[in-house]
Amino acid sequence: MPLAGFTARAAGGRLVAGLAQRAGNDGAVRRFHERTAERYAELLGHSKGVLMKAGQMMSLVDYTTFGTGGFAPYHQAMTRLQADAPPMHPDLVQEALAAELGPALSLFAAIDEEPLAAASIGQVHRATLIDGRQVVVKIQYPGVAQAIRDDLANTEMLATFLRFATAASGLKQDIRSVAREAAARITEEIDYHHEAAMITAFNDLYRDHPFIRIPTVIPELSSARVLTMTYLDGMDWAAAQEADQDLRNTWAETIQRFAYGSFRHANLLHADPHPGNYRFHPDGTVGFVDFGCIKVLPEYQRWRMVALNRALVEGRKNDMRNIMVQAGFFTADSDLTAEEIYQWQSDVLYEHTRAPQPVTYTAESIDRVVRGLFDVREPDHPVARMTAPDDQVMIGRLQLAVTSVCVGLNATLPVRAIVDDFDSTIEPVTDLGKKHHAWVRDRGLPTALEHHDHP
């Protein structure tokens, strides 16, 4: 659908909803929004492009936590886009593989016709190589790369869609940096050579790790639009949520160490940490399977992130403010005080480090994170008075998603001790922490507060 049609329908929706509300027909308003949400989800599901990817990003935030229930049907519909996109016909799959791989296609002994998943840019199939290795094959939808490039050439389209999302939720946000960063990550996602390089980078980083598992790229069966990697088995998210609580606690800590450890040791930020990307094992190990949305952090920004975290945990309020000025969140003459920033960060976003230990992640935990990051209806809210630098946009998404995963696992963890051992300011107290730090020493990796040899 052209952008004009998209925005016109949104405007029409507001008009119909307004008329129904004035007539006092709440049921009609609800049904109208439900039908409209379904139409948008169907549109985005078939678009196989930028707007569908943006819909997936929207689905990570449940706006009902703000009390703006008008967005609830849109959130519910968008949630399906995470892993329920309409798949390609099997004949089209074979044509795409033959066009991309040519004679190398003979290296497959079998390829499952039914996809494991179908998403915004491509779909994934289980396969077996002639040497017996079990693999998965990610196949990009024909024409999607050019469609996305054309979409992104219209720099206002993604921003307009994100404005619609925030307006529908009742929030007010400056989404320009979000749109720029989302566009950059989506541009990288359509190049499977880039994702292959990121998988290889993570595979090299986590070589011989005691509890983090990364697939291996099969380069001879990969191209710009086909990506083949070794298959990681394991339980899915639904099965993991039914496991014993001790095991769920272990998985939650493993995911935290991957999410927050990757940029502490190697400047790599995995910016798509939703449960569909994990494979859970009874021994506490976790496999990570999607590397299309990776942010490679410049060293000066990576170090500032860690330094900001330390200043917060240690209560150095003025240092916090100075680091945020250096990072570009606001200027030195901003009216935001060190006390306001500290209270916002510590009371809402980092409450788990200050609460009595250990801490159990609950639904209220995610509500507070969402409110702290997105609910800026009050003009004096700290987020409303700052602008996230492009390099920092994905940090909020990471924090929200990891907290959501921990809530889903109902995890109980010694969060303060884990945060401190992340930065090597104390010796680890958990078994996973001890194993991780022994691995770091064996590998000779830099620690969080050391300056990395990276641009």
C-alpha positions as CSV (number, residue, x, y, z in Angstrom):
1,M,0.0,0.0,0.0
2,P,1.4,3.5,-0.8
3,L,2.2,5.7,2.1
4,A,-0.6,8.0,1.3
5,G,-3.1,5.2,1.6
6,F,-1.6,4.0,4.9
7,T,-1.8,7.4,6.5
8,A,-5.3,8.1,5.0
9,R,-6.6,5.0,6.6
10,A,-5.1,5.9,9.9
11,A,-6.8,9.3,9.7
12,G,-10.0,7.7,8.7
13,G,-9.8,5.4,11.6
14,R,-9.4,8.3,14.0
15,L,-12.5,10.0,12.5
16,V,-14.7,6.8,12.8
17,A,-13.5,6.1,16.3
18,G,-14.2,9.7,17.3
19,L,-17.8,9.6,15.9
20,A,-18.4,6.3,17.7
21,Q,-17.1,7.7,21.0
22,R,-19.3,10.7,20.7
23,A,-22.3,8.4,20.2
24,G,-21.3,6.6,23.4
25,N,-20.9,3.2,21.6
26,D,-17.8,1.8,23.3
27,G,-18.4,-1.7,21.8
28,A,-18.4,-0.2,18.3
29,V,-15.1,1.6,19.0
30,R,-13.5,-1.6,20.2
31,R,-14.7,-3.6,17.2
32,F,-13.6,-0.9,14.8
33,H,-10.1,-1.0,16.3
34,E,-10.0,-4.8,16.2
35,R,-10.9,-4.9,12.5
36,T,-8.5,-2.1,11.7
37,A,-5.6,-3.8,13.6
38,E,-6.3,-7.1,11.7
39,R,-6.1,-5.2,8.4
40,Y,-2.9,-3.5,9.3
41,A,-1.4,-6.9,10.4
42,E,-2.4,-8.5,7.2
43,L,-1.0,-5.6,5.2
44,L,2.3,-5.7,7.0
45,G,2.5,-9.5,6.9
46,H,2.3,-9.5,3.1
47,S,4.4,-6.4,2.6
48,K,7.7,-8.3,3.4
49,G,9.5,-5.1,3.9
50,V,10.3,-2.1,6.1
51,L,6.8,-1.6,7.5
52,M,6.5,-5.3,8.5
53,K,9.8,-5.0,10.3
54,A,8.6,-1.9,12.0
55,G,5.5,-3.7,13.0
56,Q,7.6,-6.4,14.7
57,M,9.5,-3.7,16.6
58,M,6.2,-2.2,17.8
59,S,5.0,-5.6,19.0
60,L,7.8,-5.8,21.6
61,V,6.2,-3.0,23.7
62,D,2.8,-3.7,25.3
63,Y,1.3,-0.2,25.5
64,T,-1.5,-1.3,27.7
65,T,0.9,-0.9,30.6
66,F,0.5,2.9,30.1
67,G,-3.2,2.7,30.6
68,T,-3.7,3.6,26.9
69,G,-5.8,0.6,26.1
70,G,-6.8,1.9,22.7
71,F,-3.6,0.4,21.3
72,A,-4.2,-3.0,22.7
73,P,-5.7,-4.6,19.5
74,Y,-2.9,-3.2,17.4
75,H,-0.3,-4.7,19.8
76,Q,-2.0,-8.1,19.7
77,A,-2.1,-8.1,16.0
78,M,1.5,-7.0,15.6
79,T,2.7,-9.7,18.0
80,R,1.8,-12.3,15.3
81,L,4.3,-10.7,13.0
82,Q,7.3,-11.9,15.1
83,A,7.1,-15.4,13.7
84,D,3.8,-15.9,11.8
85,A,4.3,-14.2,8.4
86,P,2.8,-15.8,5.3
87,P,5.4,-18.3,3.8
88,M,6.6,-18.7,0.3
89,H,5.2,-21.4,-2.0
90,P,7.6,-24.4,-2.0
91,D,8.2,-24.0,-5.8
92,L,9.4,-20.4,-5.2
93,V,11.7,-21.7,-2.4
94,Q,13.4,-24.1,-4.8
95,E,13.7,-21.4,-7.5
96,A,15.3,-19.0,-5.0
97,L,17.8,-21.6,-3.8
98,A,18.7,-22.7,-7.3
99,A,19.2,-19.1,-8.4
100,E,21.5,-18.3,-5.4
101,L,23.5,-21.5,-5.0
102,G,23.7,-23.0,-8.4
103,P,25.6,-26.3,-8.5
104,A,26.2,-26.1,-4.7
105,L,22.6,-27.0,-4.2
106,S,23.6,-30.6,-4.7
107,L,25.3,-30.4,-1.2
108,F,21.9,-30.7,0.3
109,A,20.6,-34.3,0.9
110,A,17.1,-33.0,1.9
111,I,15.3,-29.7,2.6
112,D,12.1,-29.7,4.6
113,E,9.3,-28.2,2.6
114,E,7.5,-26.7,5.6
115,P,9.4,-23.7,7.0
116,L,10.4,-23.5,10.6
117,A,9.5,-19.8,10.6
118,A,8.5,-17.1,8.2
119,A,9.3,-13.5,9.1
120,S,9.6,-10.1,7.6
121,I,12.6,-10.6,5.3
122,G,13.0,-14.3,4.8
123,Q,11.9,-17.8,6.0
124,V,13.9,-20.6,7.6
125,H,13.9,-24.3,6.6
126,R,15.5,-27.3,8.3
127,A,17.8,-29.3,6.0
128,T,20.4,-32.1,6.0
129,L,23.7,-32.0,4.1
130,I,25.1,-34.9,2.1
131,D,27.8,-35.3,4.8
132,G,25.0,-35.8,7.4
133,R,25.2,-32.4,9.2
134,Q,21.9,-30.9,10.3
135,V,21.5,-27.3,9.2
136,V,19.0,-24.5,8.8
137,V,18.6,-22.4,5.6
138,K,17.4,-18.9,5.7
139,I,16.0,-17.9,2.3
140,Q,15.2,-14.2,1.5
141,Y,12.0,-13.5,-0.2
142,P,12.6,-12.6,-3.9
143,G,12.5,-8.9,-4.5
144,V,12.4,-7.9,-0.8
145,A,15.8,-6.4,-0.7
146,Q,15.0,-3.9,-3.5
147,A,11.6,-3.2,-2.0
148,I,13.2,-2.3,1.3
149,R,15.8,-0.1,-0.4
150,D,13.0,1.7,-2.3
151,D,11.1,2.1,1.0
152,L,14.1,3.5,2.8
153,A,14.8,5.9,-0.1
154,N,11.6,7.6,1.2
155,T,13.1,8.7,4.5
156,E,9.8,9.9,5.9
157,M,8.0,6.6,5.5
158,L,9.4,4.7,8.4
159,A,9.2,7.8,10.6
160,T,5.6,8.3,9.6
161,F,4.8,4.7,10.6
162,L,6.5,5.1,14.0
163,R,4.7,8.3,14.6
164,F,1.5,6.5,14.0
165,A,2.5,3.9,16.5
166,T,3.2,6.4,19.2
167,A,0.1,8.5,18.4
168,A,-2.1,5.4,18.6
169,S,-0.6,4.6,22.1
170,G,-1.2,8.1,23.3
171,L,2.5,8.8,23.8
172,K,4.7,11.6,22.6
173,Q,8.2,10.7,21.5
174,D,10.9,12.1,19.3
175,I,11.3,9.1,17.0
176,R,13.9,10.5,14.5
177,S,16.9,8.7,16.1
178,V,14.8,5.6,16.4
179,A,13.9,5.7,12.7
180,R,17.5,6.3,11.7
181,E,18.8,3.4,13.7
182,A,16.0,1.1,12.7
183,A,16.7,1.9,9.0
184,A,20.4,1.2,9.5
185,R,19.7,-2.2,11.1
186,I,17.1,-3.2,8.5
187,T,19.5,-2.2,5.7
188,E,22.0,-4.6,7.2
189,E,19.5,-7.4,7.7
190,I,18.7,-7.7,4.0
191,D,22.4,-8.5,3.3
192,Y,22.9,-12.1,4.4
193,H,26.7,-11.7,3.8
194,H,26.5,-9.2,6.7
195,E,24.6,-11.6,9.0
196,A,27.0,-14.4,8.1
197,A,29.9,-12.2,9.2
198,M,28.1,-11.4,12.5
199,I,27.4,-15.1,13.2
200,T,31.1,-15.8,12.6
201,A,32.1,-12.9,14.9
202,F,29.9,-14.2,17.7
203,N,31.0,-17.8,17.0
204,D,34.6,-16.7,17.3
205,L,33.9,-14.7,20.5
206,Y,32.1,-17.5,22.2
207,R,34.4,-20.3,21.1
208,D,34.6,-22.9,23.9
209,H,32.2,-21.0,26.1
210,P,30.8,-23.2,29.0
211,F,27.1,-22.3,28.5
212,I,26.6,-20.1,25.4
213,R,26.1,-21.8,22.0
214,I,26.4,-20.1,18.6
215,P,25.8,-21.7,15.2
216,T,28.5,-22.0,12.5
217,V,28.0,-20.6,9.0
218,I,28.3,-22.9,6.0
219,P,29.9,-20.5,3.6
220,E,29.6,-22.6,0.4
221,L,25.9,-22.7,0.9
222,S,25.4,-19.0,1.7
223,S,25.1,-15.9,-0.4
224,A,23.6,-12.4,-0.2
225,R,20.1,-13.9,-0.1
226,V,20.6,-17.4,1.3
227,L,22.2,-18.2,4.7
228,T,23.0,-21.7,5.8
229,M,24.2,-22.5,9.3
230,T,24.4,-25.4,11.7
231,Y,21.2,-26.4,13.4
232,L,21.0,-25.8,17.2
233,D,18.4,-28.0,18.8
234,G,16.8,-27.4,22.2
235,M,13.5,-26.5,23.8
236,D,11.5,-23.5,22.5
237,W,10.2,-20.7,24.6
238,A,6.9,-22.4,25.5
239,A,8.6,-25.5,26.7
240,A,11.2,-23.5,28.7
241,Q,8.5,-21.7,30.6
242,E,7.3,-25.0,31.9
243,A,10.7,-26.1,33.3
244,D,11.8,-26.2,37.0
245,Q,12.4,-22.8,38.5
246,D,16.1,-23.4,39.2
247,L,16.7,-24.2,35.6
248,R,14.7,-21.1,34.5
249,N,16.9,-19.0,36.8
250,T,20.0,-20.5,35.1
251,W,18.7,-19.8,31.6
252,A,17.9,-16.2,32.6
253,E,21.4,-15.6,33.9
254,T,22.8,-17.2,30.7
255,I,20.8,-14.8,28.5
256,Q,21.8,-11.8,30.6
257,R,25.5,-12.8,30.3
258,F,25.2,-13.1,26.5
259,A,23.1,-9.9,26.1
260,Y,25.3,-7.7,28.3
261,G,28.6,-9.5,28.0
262,S,29.0,-9.4,24.2
263,F,29.5,-5.7,24.1
264,R,31.6,-5.8,27.3
265,H,34.1,-8.1,25.7
266,A,33.8,-7.5,22.0
267,N,31.8,-4.3,21.1
268,L,29.0,-6.5,19.8
269,L,25.4,-5.7,20.7
270,H,22.8,-8.3,19.9
271,A,19.8,-6.0,19.4
272,D,17.0,-8.6,18.7
273,P,16.8,-10.6,22.0
274,H,13.3,-12.0,21.8
275,P,12.4,-15.5,23.0
276,G,12.1,-17.0,19.5
277,N,15.8,-16.6,19.1
278,Y,16.7,-18.9,22.0
279,R,17.1,-22.7,22.2
280,F,17.1,-24.0,25.8
281,H,18.8,-27.1,27.2
282,P,18.4,-29.1,30.4
283,D,22.1,-28.5,31.3
284,G,21.5,-24.7,31.5
285,T,23.1,-23.9,28.2
286,V,21.3,-21.7,25.7
287,G,21.7,-21.5,21.9
288,F,21.3,-18.2,20.1
289,V,20.1,-18.4,16.5
290,D,19.4,-15.0,14.8
291,F,22.1,-12.4,14.1
292,G,20.4,-10.2,11.6
293,C,20.1,-7.2,14.0
294,I,23.6,-6.5,15.4
295,K,25.0,-3.2,16.5
296,V,28.8,-2.9,16.4
297,L,29.5,-0.2,19.0
298,P,32.3,2.3,18.5
299,E,34.6,1.9,21.4
300,Y,34.1,5.4,22.8
301,Q,30.3,4.8,23.0
302,R,30.8,1.2,24.4
303,W,33.1,2.4,27.1
304,R,30.7,5.3,28.0
305,M,27.8,2.8,28.3
306,V,29.8,0.7,30.8
307,A,31.1,3.8,32.7
308,L,27.6,5.2,32.9
309,N,26.4,1.9,34.4
310,R,29.2,2.0,37.0
311,A,28.5,5.6,37.9
312,L,24.8,4.7,38.4
313,V,25.5,1.6,40.5
314,E,28.0,3.4,42.7
315,G,25.8,6.5,43.2
316,R,28.2,9.0,41.4
317,K,25.4,11.3,40.2
318,N,27.5,14.1,38.7
319,D,29.7,11.6,36.8
320,M,26.5,10.1,35.4
321,R,25.3,13.5,34.1
322,N,28.8,14.3,32.6
323,I,28.9,11.0,30.8
324,M,25.5,11.5,29.3
325,V,26.5,14.9,28.1
326,Q,29.6,13.5,26.5
327,A,27.5,10.7,24.9
328,G,25.1,13.3,23.4
329,F,21.9,12.7,25.3
330,F,21.6,16.4,26.2
331,T,23.9,19.5,26.3
332,A,25.8,20.6,29.4
333,D,23.4,23.6,29.8
334,S,20.3,21.4,29.9
335,D,18.0,21.9,32.9
336,L,18.1,18.2,33.7
337,T,19.9,17.8,37.0
338,A,22.1,15.0,38.2
339,E,19.6,14.2,40.9
340,E,16.7,13.9,38.4
341,I,18.8,11.6,36.1
342,Y,19.9,9.4,39.0
343,Q,16.4,9.0,40.3
344,W,15.0,8.1,36.9
345,Q,17.7,5.6,36.2
346,S,17.9,4.0,39.6
347,D,14.2,4.0,40.6
348,V,12.8,2.8,37.3
349,L,15.4,1.3,35.0
350,Y,17.9,-0.1,37.5
351,E,15.7,-0.9,40.5
352,H,16.9,-4.5,40.5
353,T,20.4,-3.5,41.5
354,R,19.1,-1.5,44.5
355,A,16.4,-3.8,45.7
356,P,16.9,-6.4,48.4
357,Q,18.8,-9.3,46.9
358,P,18.1,-11.8,45.3
359,V,15.4,-10.2,43.0
360,T,12.4,-11.9,41.4
361,Y,11.4,-10.5,38.0
362,T,7.6,-9.9,37.9
363,A,5.1,-8.3,35.6
364,E,5.5,-5.1,37.6
365,S,9.2,-5.1,36.6
366,I,8.5,-4.8,32.9
367,D,5.8,-2.2,33.5
368,R,8.3,0.0,35.3
369,V,10.9,-0.5,32.5
370,V,8.4,0.3,29.8
371,R,7.2,3.4,31.7
372,G,10.7,4.6,32.3
373,L,11.7,4.2,28.7
374,F,8.6,5.2,26.8
375,D,5.9,6.8,28.9
376,V,6.8,10.4,28.3
377,R,3.3,12.0,28.5
378,E,4.4,14.3,31.4
379,P,6.5,17.2,29.9
380,D,9.0,17.0,32.7
381,H,9.8,13.3,32.3
382,P,13.5,12.9,31.8
383,V,13.2,11.0,28.5
384,A,11.1,13.9,27.1
385,R,14.0,16.2,27.8
386,M,16.8,14.3,26.1
387,T,17.6,12.7,22.7
388,A,19.1,9.3,22.5
389,P,22.2,9.2,20.3
390,D,21.8,6.8,17.4
391,D,24.5,4.5,18.9
392,Q,22.4,4.2,22.1
393,V,18.9,3.7,20.6
394,M,19.1,-0.1,20.7
395,I,20.2,-0.2,24.4
396,G,16.6,0.6,25.5
397,R,15.3,-2.1,23.3
398,L,17.8,-4.6,24.6
399,Q,17.0,-3.7,28.3
400,L,13.3,-4.0,27.7
401,A,13.5,-7.3,25.9
402,V,15.9,-8.9,28.4
403,T,13.8,-7.8,31.3
404,S,10.7,-9.3,29.5
405,V,12.5,-12.6,29.1
406,C,13.4,-12.7,32.8
407,V,9.8,-11.9,33.7
408,G,8.6,-14.7,31.4
409,L,10.9,-17.1,33.2
410,N,9.9,-15.7,36.6
411,A,13.6,-15.6,37.3
412,T,15.1,-14.9,40.7
413,L,18.7,-13.7,40.5
414,P,21.4,-11.8,42.7
415,V,21.2,-9.0,40.2
416,R,23.5,-6.5,42.0
417,A,26.3,-9.1,42.3
418,I,25.9,-10.1,38.6
419,V,26.0,-6.5,37.5
420,D,29.2,-5.9,39.5
421,D,30.9,-9.0,38.2
422,F,29.9,-8.0,34.6
423,D,32.3,-5.1,35.1
424,S,34.9,-7.1,37.0
425,T,34.6,-5.0,40.1
426,I,33.9,-8.0,42.3
427,E,34.6,-11.7,42.1
428,P,31.6,-13.6,40.7
429,V,29.3,-15.3,43.3
430,T,27.2,-17.5,41.0
431,D,28.4,-20.7,39.4
432,L,27.8,-19.3,35.9
433,G,29.7,-16.2,36.8
434,K,32.7,-18.2,38.0
435,K,32.7,-20.3,34.8
436,H,32.3,-17.3,32.6
437,H,35.2,-15.4,34.2
438,A,37.5,-18.4,34.0
439,W,36.6,-18.6,30.3
440,V,37.4,-14.9,29.9
441,R,40.8,-15.4,31.5
442,D,41.6,-18.5,29.4
443,R,40.7,-16.6,26.2
444,G,42.6,-13.4,27.2
445,L,39.5,-11.2,26.4
446,P,39.4,-7.6,27.6
447,T,37.1,-6.8,30.5
448,A,34.3,-4.3,30.5
449,L,36.2,-1.3,31.9
450,E,39.4,-1.8,29.8
451,H,39.6,0.2,26.6
452,H,39.3,-2.2,23.7
453,D,41.4,-2.2,20.6
454,H,38.4,-1.3,18.4
455,P,37.7,1.9,16.4
